[in-house]
Amino acid sequence: MKKLSKRSLTRIIVFITAAIAVVAVFCGVAVSKALKYERKNEAMYQQNLAAAGEYLNDIGDVIVKGIYSESAADQNSMCADVWMNAYEAKNAFSSLPIAELNMEKCYAFLSKIAEYARSCEKSIASGKKLDKQAHDTFLSIKKKTALLAAEVEKLQKIYLNTGENIAGGIDFSLAIPKTIATAASTSDSLKSLNKNLSDSPKLIYDGPFSDSINKAEPQMLKDAQKIDLKKATEIAENFLKDEKGVLKYTTTKEGNIPCYCFTKGNAYAEISLYGGKPVTLNVDTAPEKSAYDAAHCFDTAQAYLKALGYENMKCDYYELSNGIFIMNYHYIQKQINCYTDLIKVKVDTQSGKVCGFDAASYLTHHRQRSIRFTLSEGEAKKGVSRYLKIKSVKKALIPNAAEKEIACYEFRCLSPEGNELLVYIDAATGKQADLLILQIGENSVLTK
C-alpha cells in the first residue's frame, strides 16, 4: 500500500477541517434561523391566546348591556358584537398548535353562538323584540363564555409561571415537538374547556362619561381675557408652591384649551392662555407603601378643589392603582349630577398629597344650565327592563352620541345574576339613553 506523502496528508486534514467548519456554520445558521422562527411563532401564539380570552370576555360584557336594555338598537348592537367576537375567538383558537386535542365542541360552540346571534339580529331588524327564551339563552352564552375565558386565563398563567413555550420549543432529537395540548396537561385546562361546552345554545378607569370632552369652545373660558407669560408664571408658581425645585416655562400648547406649560422638580402643570386657569397637574411619583387611607384621600382632594374655587363637587367613582388614589369628581346642580363637568384628582397614598389634577372636561362643559325633567320618576321607571331590580334613582345630565347633553333619570339596578347596572332613561322621551356596568372592587368603583 502506497504511503501518503506528508503534503497529501496535510491537504486531506485541511479539507476535512474546512468541511467541518462549513457544516458547523451551516448548522449554526440553521439553528439560528430555527430559534428565530420559534420565537416569532411563540409571540404569535401568545398573542392569539390572549386575544381569544379578550374576545370571550367581550361577549359577556356586551350581553349584560344588551339583554337588560329595552332599546332595539342596543339589542341589535349586542347581537352584532356577540357574533363578531365569537368568530374572532374561534379564529384565534384555530391558529394555536392544538391539533392533538379534539376541539370540535369548542369550535361548534363558538359557531353556534355566532349563528344564534346573527339569527336574533335579523329578528330584531324585522321589528321583533327578544323574548324570555332569547334572554335566557344569552345568559347561558354569557355563563359558558365566562368559563371558557377562565380556562384561557389559566393557560396564560401556566406559560407565564413556567416559562414554557406554547409550541414546546425546538426538539433536536427530531421527535415531534410538544404543543399547547401536551404542555398544558398539568392543568387539563383545554380539556375541561372542551368538556364544559357540551350544551350549545339553541337556534357590557373611570366613571361614567369621563371621556366626553369634545372639541367645542370651553364654556368657562370663552369670554376670558388672554394672559401673558409673566402672569401665567405667577399663577403657576402659586399653583405649584408645595413642589420642590425651580419653576421653568417649557412651551405653549395649542388645542381645545391652549396652555402655557411649566415644570418644577418632578411636577408638570398647564395654565390656560385664556383666564389663567390651572388645567392639569402631574407629579412624577412612585409610592412604595400606603400610609394614608381612602378617607384621607377623599378629604385631601375635596379641600384641594375647594382651595381652587370648585364647589358642589361629588365623587362617586374612584380607584386605587399602584399606590395612587384616583378620584372622579363631578358637579352637582340642584341635586342633578352633571357628569360632563368632571375633574380628576389623584392623591399619593404614601405622602398623602395631591399628585394629579385634570380640569379640562370641567372647563370645557361647565355652565349654569336650565335643566328640564318632562317625565316623572315613575313614568321614566317604565323604561327600565322588567328583569332588573331598581335599588336607587337620581337625576343626571349625560352626553349622548352626538355629544349633546340630555337630562336623565339614573336607575341603579341589580340583575338576577348579581350584576349592578346603571340605566339612564331620557327624562323627555322615556327611552333608554345609556346603560353601564358597575365594577365594584375593594378599593374601587368604576363603570364600563
C-alpha positions as CSV (number, residue, x, y, z in Angstrom):
1,M,0.0,0.0,0.0
2,K,1.3,3.3,-1.1
3,K,2.1,5.6,1.8
4,L,0.6,9.1,1.7
5,S,3.1,11.9,1.3
6,K,3.3,14.5,4.0
7,R,1.9,17.1,1.6
8,S,-1.1,14.9,0.7
9,L,-1.9,14.2,4.3
10,T,-1.8,17.9,5.1
11,R,-4.2,18.6,2.2
12,I,-6.6,16.0,3.5
13,I,-6.6,17.4,7.0
14,V,-7.1,20.9,5.7
15,F,-10.0,19.7,3.5
16,I,-11.7,17.8,6.4
17,T,-11.2,20.8,8.7
18,A,-12.8,23.1,6.2
19,A,-15.7,20.7,5.6
20,I,-16.3,20.5,9.4
21,A,-16.2,24.4,9.6
22,V,-18.7,24.7,6.7
23,V,-21.0,22.1,8.3
24,A,-20.7,23.9,11.6
25,V,-21.5,27.3,10.1
26,F,-24.4,25.8,8.2
27,C,-25.8,24.1,11.3
28,G,-25.3,27.4,13.3
29,V,-27.2,29.4,10.7
30,A,-29.9,26.7,10.6
31,V,-30.3,26.7,14.4
32,S,-30.3,30.5,14.5
33,K,-33.0,30.6,11.9
34,A,-34.9,27.9,13.7
35,L,-34.7,29.7,17.0
36,K,-35.7,33.0,15.4
37,Y,-38.7,31.2,13.7
38,E,-39.6,29.6,17.1
39,R,-39.6,33.0,18.9
40,K,-41.7,34.5,16.1
41,N,-44.2,31.7,16.3
42,E,-44.3,31.8,20.1
43,A,-45.0,35.5,20.2
44,M,-47.9,34.9,17.7
45,Y,-49.3,32.0,19.8
46,Q,-49.2,34.1,23.0
47,Q,-50.9,37.0,21.3
48,N,-53.6,34.7,19.8
49,L,-54.2,33.0,23.2
50,A,-54.6,36.5,24.9
51,A,-56.9,37.7,22.1
52,A,-59.1,34.6,22.4
53,G,-59.6,35.5,26.1
54,E,-60.4,39.1,25.3
55,Y,-63.0,38.2,22.7
56,L,-64.7,35.8,25.1
57,N,-64.8,38.4,27.9
58,D,-66.2,41.0,25.5
59,I,-69.1,38.6,24.7
60,G,-70.1,38.6,28.4
61,D,-69.9,42.4,28.7
62,V,-72.0,43.1,25.6
63,I,-74.6,40.6,26.6
64,V,-75.0,42.2,30.1
65,K,-75.5,45.5,28.5
66,G,-77.8,44.2,25.7
67,I,-80.3,41.9,27.4
68,Y,-81.1,44.5,30.1
69,S,-81.8,47.2,27.6
70,E,-85.2,48.0,26.2
71,S,-83.7,49.6,23.2
72,A,-84.0,47.7,20.0
73,A,-80.8,49.5,18.7
74,D,-78.9,48.3,21.8
75,Q,-80.1,44.7,21.4
76,N,-79.3,44.7,17.7
77,S,-75.8,46.1,18.5
78,M,-75.4,43.3,21.2
79,C,-76.2,40.6,18.7
80,A,-73.7,42.0,16.1
81,D,-70.9,42.2,18.8
82,V,-71.6,38.7,20.0
83,W,-71.4,37.0,16.6
84,M,-68.3,39.0,15.6
85,N,-66.5,38.2,18.9
86,A,-67.4,34.6,18.6
87,Y,-65.9,34.3,15.2
88,E,-62.8,36.2,16.2
89,A,-62.4,33.9,19.3
90,K,-62.7,30.8,17.1
91,N,-60.1,32.2,14.6
92,A,-57.7,32.9,17.5
93,F,-58.1,29.3,18.9
94,S,-57.7,27.7,15.4
95,S,-54.3,29.4,15.0
96,L,-52.9,27.7,18.0
97,P,-51.0,24.3,17.8
98,I,-53.7,22.2,19.4
99,A,-54.2,19.6,16.7
100,E,-53.8,16.7,19.1
101,L,-56.7,17.8,21.2
102,N,-60.3,17.4,20.0
103,M,-61.6,20.9,19.9
104,E,-64.7,20.2,17.9
105,K,-67.1,21.0,20.7
106,C,-65.3,24.3,21.3
107,Y,-65.4,25.3,17.7
108,A,-69.0,24.1,17.4
109,F,-70.0,26.1,20.4
110,L,-68.5,29.3,19.1
111,S,-70.0,28.8,15.7
112,K,-73.5,28.2,17.1
113,I,-73.1,31.3,19.3
114,A,-72.4,33.3,16.1
115,E,-75.3,31.7,14.2
116,Y,-77.7,32.3,17.1
117,A,-76.7,35.9,17.5
118,R,-77.0,36.6,13.8
119,S,-80.4,35.0,13.8
120,C,-81.5,37.3,16.6
121,E,-80.1,40.3,14.9
122,K,-82.2,39.6,11.8
123,S,-85.3,39.1,14.0
124,I,-84.7,42.4,15.7
125,A,-84.2,44.1,12.4
126,S,-87.6,42.8,11.3
127,G,-89.3,44.6,14.2
128,K,-89.4,41.8,16.8
129,K,-88.1,42.0,20.4
130,L,-86.0,39.4,22.3
131,D,-88.4,37.2,24.2
132,K,-87.7,35.4,27.6
133,Q,-86.3,32.3,25.8
134,A,-83.8,34.5,23.9
135,H,-83.0,36.4,27.2
136,D,-82.2,33.1,29.0
137,T,-80.2,31.8,26.0
138,F,-78.0,34.8,26.0
139,L,-77.5,34.5,29.8
140,S,-76.4,30.9,29.2
141,I,-74.0,32.0,26.5
142,K,-72.6,34.6,28.9
143,K,-72.0,31.9,31.6
144,K,-70.3,29.5,29.3
145,T,-68.1,32.1,27.6
146,A,-67.0,33.2,31.1
147,L,-66.0,29.5,31.8
148,L,-64.1,29.4,28.6
149,A,-62.3,32.7,29.3
150,A,-61.4,31.5,32.8
151,E,-59.7,28.4,31.2
152,V,-57.8,30.6,28.8
153,E,-56.6,32.7,31.7
154,K,-55.4,29.5,33.5
155,L,-53.4,28.6,30.3
156,Q,-51.8,32.1,30.2
157,K,-50.7,31.8,33.8
158,I,-49.2,28.4,33.2
159,Y,-46.9,29.8,30.4
160,L,-46.2,32.9,32.4
161,N,-45.2,31.0,35.6
162,T,-43.3,28.1,33.9
163,G,-41.7,30.0,31.1
164,E,-42.6,27.0,28.9
165,N,-43.4,27.8,25.2
166,I,-46.8,27.2,23.8
167,A,-45.2,25.4,20.9
168,G,-42.9,23.4,23.2
169,G,-39.7,24.6,21.8
170,I,-37.3,23.0,19.2
171,D,-36.5,19.3,19.8
172,F,-33.1,18.5,18.3
173,S,-33.8,14.8,18.7
174,L,-36.1,15.2,15.7
175,A,-39.0,14.0,17.8
176,I,-42.4,15.7,17.3
177,P,-42.3,18.9,19.4
178,K,-44.8,19.4,22.2
179,T,-47.8,21.5,21.6
180,I,-50.1,23.5,23.7
181,A,-52.2,20.4,24.4
182,T,-49.3,18.4,26.0
183,A,-47.5,21.3,27.5
184,A,-50.6,22.3,29.5
185,S,-51.6,18.8,30.5
186,T,-50.8,19.5,34.2
187,S,-53.9,21.8,34.4
188,D,-56.1,19.9,31.9
189,S,-57.4,23.4,31.1
190,L,-58.2,22.9,27.4
191,K,-59.8,19.5,28.2
192,S,-62.1,21.0,30.9
193,L,-62.7,23.9,28.5
194,N,-63.9,21.5,25.9
195,K,-65.9,19.4,28.4
196,N,-67.8,22.4,29.7
197,L,-69.2,23.2,26.3
198,S,-71.5,20.1,25.8
199,D,-74.7,22.2,26.0
200,S,-74.6,24.5,23.0
201,P,-77.2,27.2,22.6
202,K,-80.3,26.6,20.6
203,L,-81.1,28.2,17.2
204,I,-71.3,45.3,28.6
205,Y,-60.8,53.8,35.0
206,D,-63.2,55.6,35.0
207,G,-66.6,56.8,36.0
208,P,-69.4,57.3,33.5
209,F,-68.9,59.6,30.6
210,S,-65.3,60.5,31.7
211,D,-64.1,60.6,28.1
212,S,-66.8,63.1,26.9
213,I,-64.5,66.1,26.2
214,N,-65.5,67.5,22.8
215,K,-63.8,70.0,20.5
216,A,-66.2,72.8,21.3
217,E,-65.1,76.1,22.7
218,P,-64.6,75.7,26.5
219,Q,-67.6,77.2,28.1
220,M,-65.8,78.6,31.2
221,L,-63.1,80.3,29.1
222,K,-64.9,81.7,26.0
223,D,-65.2,85.2,27.4
224,A,-61.9,85.2,29.4
225,Q,-59.1,87.5,28.7
226,K,-55.8,86.2,27.3
227,I,-52.9,86.4,29.8
228,D,-49.2,86.8,29.0
229,L,-46.4,84.5,30.1
230,K,-45.5,86.7,33.1
231,K,-49.0,86.4,34.6
232,A,-49.1,82.7,33.7
233,T,-45.8,82.2,35.5
234,E,-47.1,83.9,38.7
235,I,-50.2,81.6,38.6
236,A,-48.0,78.5,38.0
237,E,-45.7,79.5,40.9
238,N,-48.7,79.7,43.3
239,F,-50.3,76.5,41.9
240,L,-47.0,74.6,42.4
241,K,-46.0,76.3,45.7
242,D,-45.8,72.9,47.5
243,E,-43.4,71.4,45.0
244,K,-39.6,71.4,45.3
245,G,-37.4,72.8,42.6
246,V,-37.2,75.8,40.2
247,L,-40.2,76.7,38.1
248,K,-39.4,76.6,34.3
249,Y,-41.6,77.5,31.4
250,T,-41.3,74.8,28.7
251,T,-43.7,75.6,25.8
252,T,-47.1,76.9,24.8
253,K,-49.6,74.1,23.8
254,E,-52.3,74.6,21.3
255,G,-55.6,72.6,21.2
256,N,-59.1,72.9,22.6
257,I,-57.6,74.6,25.6
258,P,-54.4,76.5,24.7
259,C,-52.0,76.4,27.7
260,Y,-48.6,77.6,29.0
261,C,-46.7,74.6,30.2
262,F,-44.4,74.6,33.2
263,T,-42.2,72.2,35.2
264,K,-41.0,72.4,38.8
265,G,-38.9,69.5,40.1
266,N,-41.0,66.4,39.4
267,A,-44.1,68.3,38.6
268,Y,-45.6,69.3,35.3
269,A,-48.5,71.8,35.1
270,E,-50.6,73.6,32.4
271,I,-52.1,77.1,32.8
272,S,-54.8,78.2,30.3
273,L,-53.9,81.1,28.0
274,Y,-57.4,82.5,28.4
275,G,-58.4,83.1,32.0
276,G,-55.2,81.7,33.6
277,K,-56.9,78.6,35.0
278,P,-54.9,75.6,36.1
279,V,-55.8,72.8,33.7
280,T,-53.6,69.9,34.6
281,L,-51.0,68.8,37.2
282,N,-48.9,65.7,37.1
283,V,-46.3,64.8,39.7
284,D,-43.9,62.0,38.9
285,T,-44.1,59.8,41.9
286,A,-43.9,56.0,42.7
287,P,-45.3,55.2,46.2
288,E,-43.6,52.2,47.8
289,K,-46.2,51.9,50.6
290,S,-49.6,53.3,51.6
291,A,-49.6,55.4,54.7
292,Y,-53.0,57.1,54.1
293,D,-56.4,55.5,53.7
294,A,-59.2,56.3,51.3
295,A,-60.9,58.7,53.8
296,H,-57.8,60.9,53.9
297,C,-57.6,60.9,50.1
298,F,-61.2,62.0,49.7
299,D,-60.7,64.8,52.3
300,T,-57.5,65.9,50.7
301,A,-59.0,66.0,47.2
302,Q,-62.1,67.9,48.4
303,A,-60.0,70.5,50.2
304,Y,-57.8,70.9,47.2
305,L,-60.8,71.5,44.9
306,K,-62.3,74.0,47.3
307,A,-59.0,75.9,47.6
308,L,-59.1,76.2,43.7
309,G,-62.6,77.6,43.9
310,Y,-64.5,74.4,42.9
311,E,-67.7,74.0,45.0
312,N,-70.5,71.5,44.9
313,M,-68.3,68.6,43.7
314,K,-69.1,65.0,44.4
315,C,-67.0,61.8,43.9
316,D,-68.8,58.6,43.1
317,Y,-66.1,56.8,41.1
318,Y,-62.6,56.1,42.2
319,E,-59.7,53.6,42.0
320,L,-56.6,52.7,43.9
321,S,-53.8,51.9,41.4
322,N,-50.1,51.4,42.3
323,G,-50.3,53.5,45.4
324,I,-52.2,56.3,43.7
325,F,-55.8,57.0,44.7
326,I,-57.6,58.3,41.6
327,M,-61.0,60.1,42.0
328,N,-63.5,61.5,39.5
329,Y,-65.4,64.5,40.9
330,H,-68.5,65.9,39.1
331,Y,-70.5,69.0,39.6
332,I,-73.9,68.9,41.4
333,Q,-76.5,71.5,40.2
334,K,-79.6,71.4,42.4
335,Q,-79.3,67.7,43.1
336,I,-78.6,66.9,39.4
337,N,-75.4,65.0,38.7
338,C,-73.7,66.8,35.8
339,Y,-71.3,64.1,34.7
340,T,-69.7,66.2,31.9
341,D,-68.4,68.7,34.5
342,L,-65.7,66.4,35.5
343,I,-62.4,66.9,37.5
344,K,-59.9,64.1,38.1
345,V,-57.8,64.3,41.3
346,K,-55.0,61.9,42.2
347,V,-53.5,61.5,45.7
348,D,-50.3,59.8,46.6
349,T,-51.1,57.4,49.4
350,Q,-47.5,57.4,50.8
351,S,-47.1,61.2,51.1
352,G,-50.9,61.9,51.4
353,K,-50.5,64.8,48.9
354,V,-52.2,65.6,45.6
355,C,-50.1,64.3,42.7
356,G,-52.5,64.7,39.8
357,F,-55.3,67.1,38.6
358,D,-57.2,67.4,35.4
359,A,-60.0,70.0,34.9
360,A,-60.2,70.0,31.1
361,S,-63.6,68.5,31.0
362,Y,-65.0,70.8,33.6
363,L,-63.6,73.9,31.9
364,T,-65.0,72.7,28.6
365,H,-68.6,72.0,29.7
366,H,-69.4,73.8,33.0
367,R,-72.0,76.5,33.0
368,Q,-75.3,77.2,34.8
369,R,-78.0,75.3,32.9
370,S,-81.8,75.3,32.7
371,I,-82.5,71.6,33.0
372,R,-86.0,70.3,32.5
373,F,-87.3,66.9,33.5
374,T,-90.5,66.4,31.5
375,L,-91.3,62.9,32.8
376,S,-91.8,62.0,36.4
377,E,-89.6,59.4,38.1
378,G,-92.5,56.9,37.9
379,E,-93.0,57.5,34.2
380,A,-89.3,57.1,33.5
381,K,-89.2,53.9,35.5
382,K,-91.3,52.2,32.8
383,G,-88.2,52.3,30.5
384,V,-86.2,50.0,32.8
385,S,-86.0,46.3,31.9
386,R,-88.5,44.1,33.7
387,Y,-85.7,41.8,34.6
388,L,-83.9,44.4,36.7
389,K,-84.5,45.3,40.4
390,I,-84.2,49.0,41.0
391,K,-82.0,49.9,44.0
392,S,-81.9,53.7,43.8
393,V,-82.5,56.6,41.5
394,K,-81.1,60.0,41.0
395,K,-81.2,62.8,38.4
396,A,-78.3,63.2,35.9
397,L,-77.1,65.1,32.9
398,I,-75.2,63.0,30.5
399,P,-73.7,63.3,26.9
400,N,-75.3,61.4,24.1
401,A,-73.6,60.0,21.0
402,A,-73.8,63.4,19.3
403,E,-72.1,65.0,22.5
404,K,-75.3,66.8,23.3
405,E,-76.3,66.9,27.0
406,I,-79.6,65.2,27.9
407,A,-81.4,65.1,31.2
408,C,-81.9,61.5,32.5
409,Y,-83.0,59.5,35.5
410,E,-80.2,57.3,36.6
411,F,-81.5,54.0,37.9
412,R,-79.0,51.8,39.8
413,C,-80.2,48.3,39.3
414,L,-79.4,44.7,40.2
415,S,-79.7,41.9,37.6
416,P,-80.8,38.3,38.6
417,E,-77.1,37.2,38.2
418,G,-75.9,39.9,40.6
419,N,-74.5,42.4,38.2
420,E,-75.0,46.1,39.2
421,L,-76.1,48.3,36.3
422,L,-76.7,52.0,35.7
423,V,-79.7,52.5,33.4
424,Y,-80.2,56.0,32.1
425,I,-83.7,56.9,30.9
426,D,-84.2,60.1,28.9
427,A,-86.4,62.4,31.0
428,A,-88.1,63.8,27.9
429,T,-88.8,60.6,25.8
430,G,-88.8,57.8,28.4
431,K,-86.4,55.9,26.1
432,Q,-83.1,54.3,27.4
433,A,-80.2,56.8,26.8
434,D,-77.4,54.6,28.1
435,L,-76.6,51.5,30.2
436,L,-73.3,50.9,32.1
437,I,-72.0,48.0,34.1
438,L,-70.8,48.9,37.6
439,Q,-67.5,47.4,38.7
440,I,-67.1,47.4,42.5
441,G,-63.8,46.3,44.0
442,E,-62.2,46.5,47.4
443,N,-60.7,49.9,46.6
444,S,-62.6,51.0,43.5
445,V,-66.0,51.8,42.0
446,L,-65.8,52.1,38.2
447,T,-68.0,51.6,35.2
448,K,-67.7,50.0,31.7
